Amino acid sequence: INAEYMGVDSAGNVLLTRRQSEMRTFPRAWVLPGGAWDEGESLEAAGAREVLEETGLCVDPGCMTLLGLWGSLPGHHVVVFYSARVPERTPVLKLQASETDEARWLSPEQLTLLLDPAKGVDGKGLERLRGVYPNGHKEGTGQGHLFALSLAMEAGQL
């Protein structure tokens, strides 16, 4: 079980991170911060812990809202997606170099472009994030993460 966190700032921007190129699974994929649940902790606490480890952002687990669930094929892995407002946007994130090598705040307009395949992204700085991982740049966004972003957009959380 993984707990992933969609951090949303006061302007509706969402934080995505890129997995380090040496990662065993999904290297260079753009994802929401998060990771594995440890026995004995709540899923919200796991999400908050992983966000702090990967980005340096401190998030109150009690402020997280369940966004949705994603099961990977062949069904042996479940990802729980949460969203919450970031208390204050940290100008410089403290990325965990062993797991995350880049981070980007995406505006609601950029997210709309990212999620709508009919809209062009050329010249908008989204080429590496566009499409399900792995895209032509050997990057792209994780399919479950695109699902969670779509849920948040549909629910008006961004």
C-alpha positions as CSV (number, residue, x, y, z in Angstrom):
1,I,0.0,0.0,0.0
2,N,1.3,3.4,-0.9
3,A,-0.1,6.8,0.3
4,E,0.4,9.6,-2.2
5,Y,-0.2,13.3,-1.5
6,M,-1.5,16.0,-3.8
7,G,-0.2,19.3,-2.3
8,V,-2.2,22.3,-3.4
9,D,-1.2,25.8,-2.7
10,S,-3.5,28.8,-2.2
11,A,-3.4,29.6,-6.0
12,G,-4.4,26.0,-6.9
13,N,-1.0,25.0,-8.0
14,V,-0.1,21.3,-7.6
15,L,3.3,19.8,-6.7
16,L,4.7,17.0,-8.9
17,T,8.1,15.4,-8.4
18,R,10.2,13.4,-10.8
19,R,11.6,10.1,-9.6
20,Q,15.3,9.8,-9.7
21,S,16.8,8.1,-12.8
22,E,18.4,5.3,-10.8
23,M,15.1,4.2,-9.1
24,R,14.3,0.5,-9.6
25,T,10.7,1.2,-10.5
26,F,9.4,4.1,-12.7
27,P,12.7,6.0,-13.1
28,R,12.1,9.6,-14.3
29,A,8.3,9.3,-13.9
30,W,6.5,12.4,-12.7
31,V,4.4,11.6,-9.7
32,L,2.7,13.1,-6.6
33,P,5.0,12.8,-3.6
34,G,4.4,9.8,-1.4
35,G,5.4,6.3,-0.8
36,A,5.0,3.1,1.2
37,W,2.9,2.7,4.3
38,D,4.6,1.4,7.4
39,E,2.8,-1.0,9.7
40,G,1.4,0.8,12.7
41,E,0.9,4.2,11.1
42,S,-2.2,5.6,9.5
43,L,-2.3,6.1,5.7
44,E,-2.5,9.8,6.3
45,A,0.6,9.7,8.5
46,A,2.4,7.7,5.9
47,G,1.6,10.3,3.2
48,A,2.7,13.1,5.5
49,R,5.9,11.3,6.4
50,E,6.8,10.5,2.8
51,V,6.0,14.1,1.7
52,L,8.4,15.5,4.4
53,E,11.1,13.0,3.4
54,E,10.8,13.6,-0.3
55,T,10.2,17.4,-0.4
56,G,10.7,18.9,3.0
57,L,7.1,20.1,3.1
58,C,5.4,19.6,6.5
59,V,1.8,18.5,6.1
60,D,-0.7,17.9,8.9
61,P,-2.1,14.3,8.4
62,G,-5.4,15.5,9.9
63,C,-5.9,18.0,7.0
64,M,-5.7,15.3,4.3
65,T,-8.8,14.5,2.2
66,L,-9.2,11.1,0.6
67,L,-9.2,11.7,-3.2
68,G,-9.3,8.1,-4.5
69,L,-7.8,4.7,-4.8
70,W,-5.8,3.2,-7.7
71,G,-4.9,-0.5,-8.1
72,S,-2.1,-1.6,-10.3
73,L,-2.2,-4.6,-12.4
74,P,-2.2,-7.5,-11.7
75,G,-3.9,-6.0,-8.6
76,H,-1.2,-6.6,-6.1
77,H,-0.5,-2.9,-5.3
78,V,-2.9,-0.3,-4.1
79,V,-2.2,3.5,-4.1
80,V,-4.3,5.8,-1.8
81,F,-4.4,9.4,-3.0
82,Y,-5.0,12.3,-0.7
83,S,-5.2,16.0,-1.2
84,A,-4.6,18.9,1.1
85,R,-3.7,22.6,1.1
86,V,-0.1,23.3,1.6
87,P,0.1,25.5,4.7
88,E,2.6,27.8,3.0
89,R,4.5,27.3,-0.2
90,T,8.1,26.7,0.5
91,P,10.2,28.6,-2.0
92,V,13.0,26.0,-2.0
93,L,12.0,22.4,-1.6
94,K,14.4,20.0,0.1
95,L,14.4,17.1,-2.3
96,Q,15.5,13.6,-1.2
97,A,18.2,13.0,-3.8
98,S,18.0,9.3,-3.5
99,E,14.4,9.3,-4.7
100,T,13.5,12.7,-6.3
101,D,15.6,14.7,-8.7
102,E,13.2,17.5,-9.7
103,A,10.0,19.1,-8.6
104,R,7.5,21.4,-10.3
105,W,4.5,23.4,-9.2
106,L,1.9,23.2,-12.0
107,S,-0.9,25.8,-12.3
108,P,-4.5,24.8,-12.9
109,E,-4.1,25.9,-16.5
110,Q,-1.0,23.7,-16.9
111,L,-2.8,20.8,-15.4
112,T,-5.7,21.2,-17.8
113,L,-3.2,21.1,-20.7
114,L,-1.5,18.1,-19.2
115,L,-4.8,16.1,-18.8
116,D,-6.3,16.9,-22.2
117,P,-4.6,15.1,-25.0
118,A,-6.4,17.3,-27.6
119,K,-4.6,20.4,-26.3
120,G,-1.1,21.2,-27.4
121,V,1.7,21.6,-24.9
122,D,4.5,22.7,-27.2
123,G,6.4,25.7,-25.8
124,K,4.5,25.5,-22.5
125,G,7.2,23.5,-20.6
126,L,5.1,20.4,-20.2
127,E,6.5,18.2,-23.0
128,R,8.5,16.0,-20.5
129,L,5.4,15.5,-18.3
130,R,2.9,14.9,-21.1
131,G,1.5,11.4,-21.6
132,V,1.5,8.2,-19.5
133,Y,5.0,7.1,-18.3
134,P,7.1,6.3,-20.3
135,N,6.6,8.9,-23.0
136,G,8.9,9.8,-25.9
137,H,11.2,11.6,-23.5
138,K,11.4,8.5,-21.3
139,E,9.5,10.5,-18.7
140,G,5.8,11.2,-18.5
141,T,3.3,11.1,-15.6
142,G,2.3,7.9,-13.8
143,Q,-1.1,6.7,-15.0
144,G,-2.5,6.5,-11.4
145,H,-1.3,10.0,-10.8
146,L,-3.0,11.3,-13.9
147,F,-6.2,9.6,-12.6
148,A,-5.8,11.4,-9.2
149,L,-5.2,14.8,-10.9
150,S,-8.4,14.2,-13.0
151,L,-10.4,13.4,-9.9
152,A,-9.2,16.5,-8.2
153,M,-10.1,18.7,-11.3
154,E,-13.5,17.1,-11.6
155,A,-14.2,17.6,-7.9
156,G,-13.2,21.3,-8.1
157,Q,-10.4,20.8,-5.6
158,L,-7.9,22.8,-7.8
